[in-house]
């Protein structure tokens, strides 16, 4: 009797240990922030443009958008795929701070998970979300959207190309 009870306890402990190891392999990664500085007079205008950029890129705004603290955590933006590991979801975090030397600083992070479900990968109720590194490219795109809303002048550098310019051309004789 005691040996079978001991066997059950050992097996139960092994099951819990293996599930703990499996969950520890899929922890949320270290945050990767995209940061930018903006010379704006009004933090309120910068906030409104930032929320507009989140909405334009497709992040659902929810109850974790706090204009008083100037912090926004969106809902999940989901893109499912019929193939294992191809579907994903993303969540954006945005923080605006007033800088001591003037202006404002913005930090944006985009959390990223993939759907690792083999059975019914297009059904959210069967989704098996696995963490991946933050999507720094999408965070920088959001930052550029905000920069384009706030910019007061169009900056044309020498890298700009005039599409109507005719290149130097010398006919052959």
N, C-alpha and C positions, 0 to 999 in steps of 0.2 A: 504494500500500500504506500509506504513512504517513498520507495524508489520510483514508483510511477508518478507520485506527486512532485518529487524532485525533478524528474524528467520533464514534466509539464512546465514547471517553473523555469528550468534552464532554457527550454525551447521558447517560452514566452519572452524571456530576457533577450535571447538572440534575435527574435523578431523585432523587438523594440530597438535594439542596438543597430540592426541593419537599416531600419527605417530612419533612425536618427542620422546615420552616416549618409543615407541617400538625400535627406533634406539639407544636410550641411553642405553638400556639394553644389546646391542650387541656391546660394544666398545672393541677396542683392549686392551688386558690385559697388566698388567705391565710386562716388559721384565724379563726373567729369563736367565741369561748368564752362560755358562760353560766357565771356565777360566783355562788357563794353562801357565806355564813358560817353555821356551826352551832355552838351551845354544847352540846357533848356531853362527857361525862366520859371516855368510852372511844372511842379511834380505831378499835378493833377492831369495836365495835358499828356505828359509822358506816360502816365498810368493808362489813360484812355487809349492811346495809340498802342500800348503793349497788349492790352486786352483785345483790341481789334486785330492785331497780328496773330494772336493765338487762335482767334476765331477764323481768320482768313486761311490759316494753314490747316484747319480742320480739327483742332482740339476742342472737345466739348467743355464748356465752362459749367461749373457746378457750384456747390455750396462752399467750397474751399477757396473762393476768390474773395480776398479781404482787402478792400481799397484803403482802409484805415492803416493797416500795417504795410501795405503795398507788397503783398505776397499773394501769389496765385498758384494753386495746384489744380490742374485740370483733371477731367475724367480720362478714361482710356480711349484712345483713338485706335480702333480695331480694323485690321485688314486680314480677312481669312483667305485661305488658299486650299485647294483640294489636295495638296501634297504635304506630307509630314515635314515639319520644320520650315515651311515657306510662309505660313501665316504668322502675323505678328501683331503686337499692340504696343502703344507708346503713351506715356503720360509726361506732360511738361510741368516743370516747376520754375517759377519766375520770381525774382526778388529785386526790388528797386530800393536803393539806399542813397541818401544825400551825402555827397562827398565833402570833406572838410574844406578843400580848396575851392569849392563851388561846383555846380553841376550835379549830375546824378550818375550813379553806377548801376548797371543791370547785370544780374547773373541769371543764366538760363541753363537748365538741365533737362534732358529728355531721356527718361527711363525707357528701356527697351526689353521686351520679352518675346520669345517665339512660341508658337503652338507646336508642341512635340507629339500631339495625338496622332496615332496611326489609324484609329477607327473614327470615322466621321469628323475629319478635321475642319469641316465647314460648319459644324454644329457647336455653338458656344457652350452648351451644357456638357460636351465631351472634351472640351479644351484642356490641355495639359501644359500650362505656361511654365517656361524655363527662362531664367534671367540670362541676359546677354549684356555686354558692356553698353554704357550709355551711348546714344546716337548723337555724337558731337556735330555731325554735319547738319542735322535737322535743327539743333540748337543754334548753330551759326546762321542758318537760313532765317530763323525767327528773329535773331538779332539784326540781321540785315533788313528785314521787313520793317522793324521798328526804326532803324536808322533812316530808311527811305521816307517814312512818314514824318520824321522830325526834321530832316534836312531842310534848310532854308535856301541853299544855293545848290546849283548843279555843278559838280566838280568834274571838269574835263581835264584830264592829265595828258601828257604826251603819248600815253598808251592808247588813247582814244583814236579810232579810225574813222575818217570821213567816208561814208559810203558813196558819196557822189564825186569824190576826187578821182581824177583820171591819172593813172600812173605815168611816169615818164616813159615815153615810147619813141624809139627811133627805128624807122623802117630800114630793112636791109636793102642794099643796092644790088 
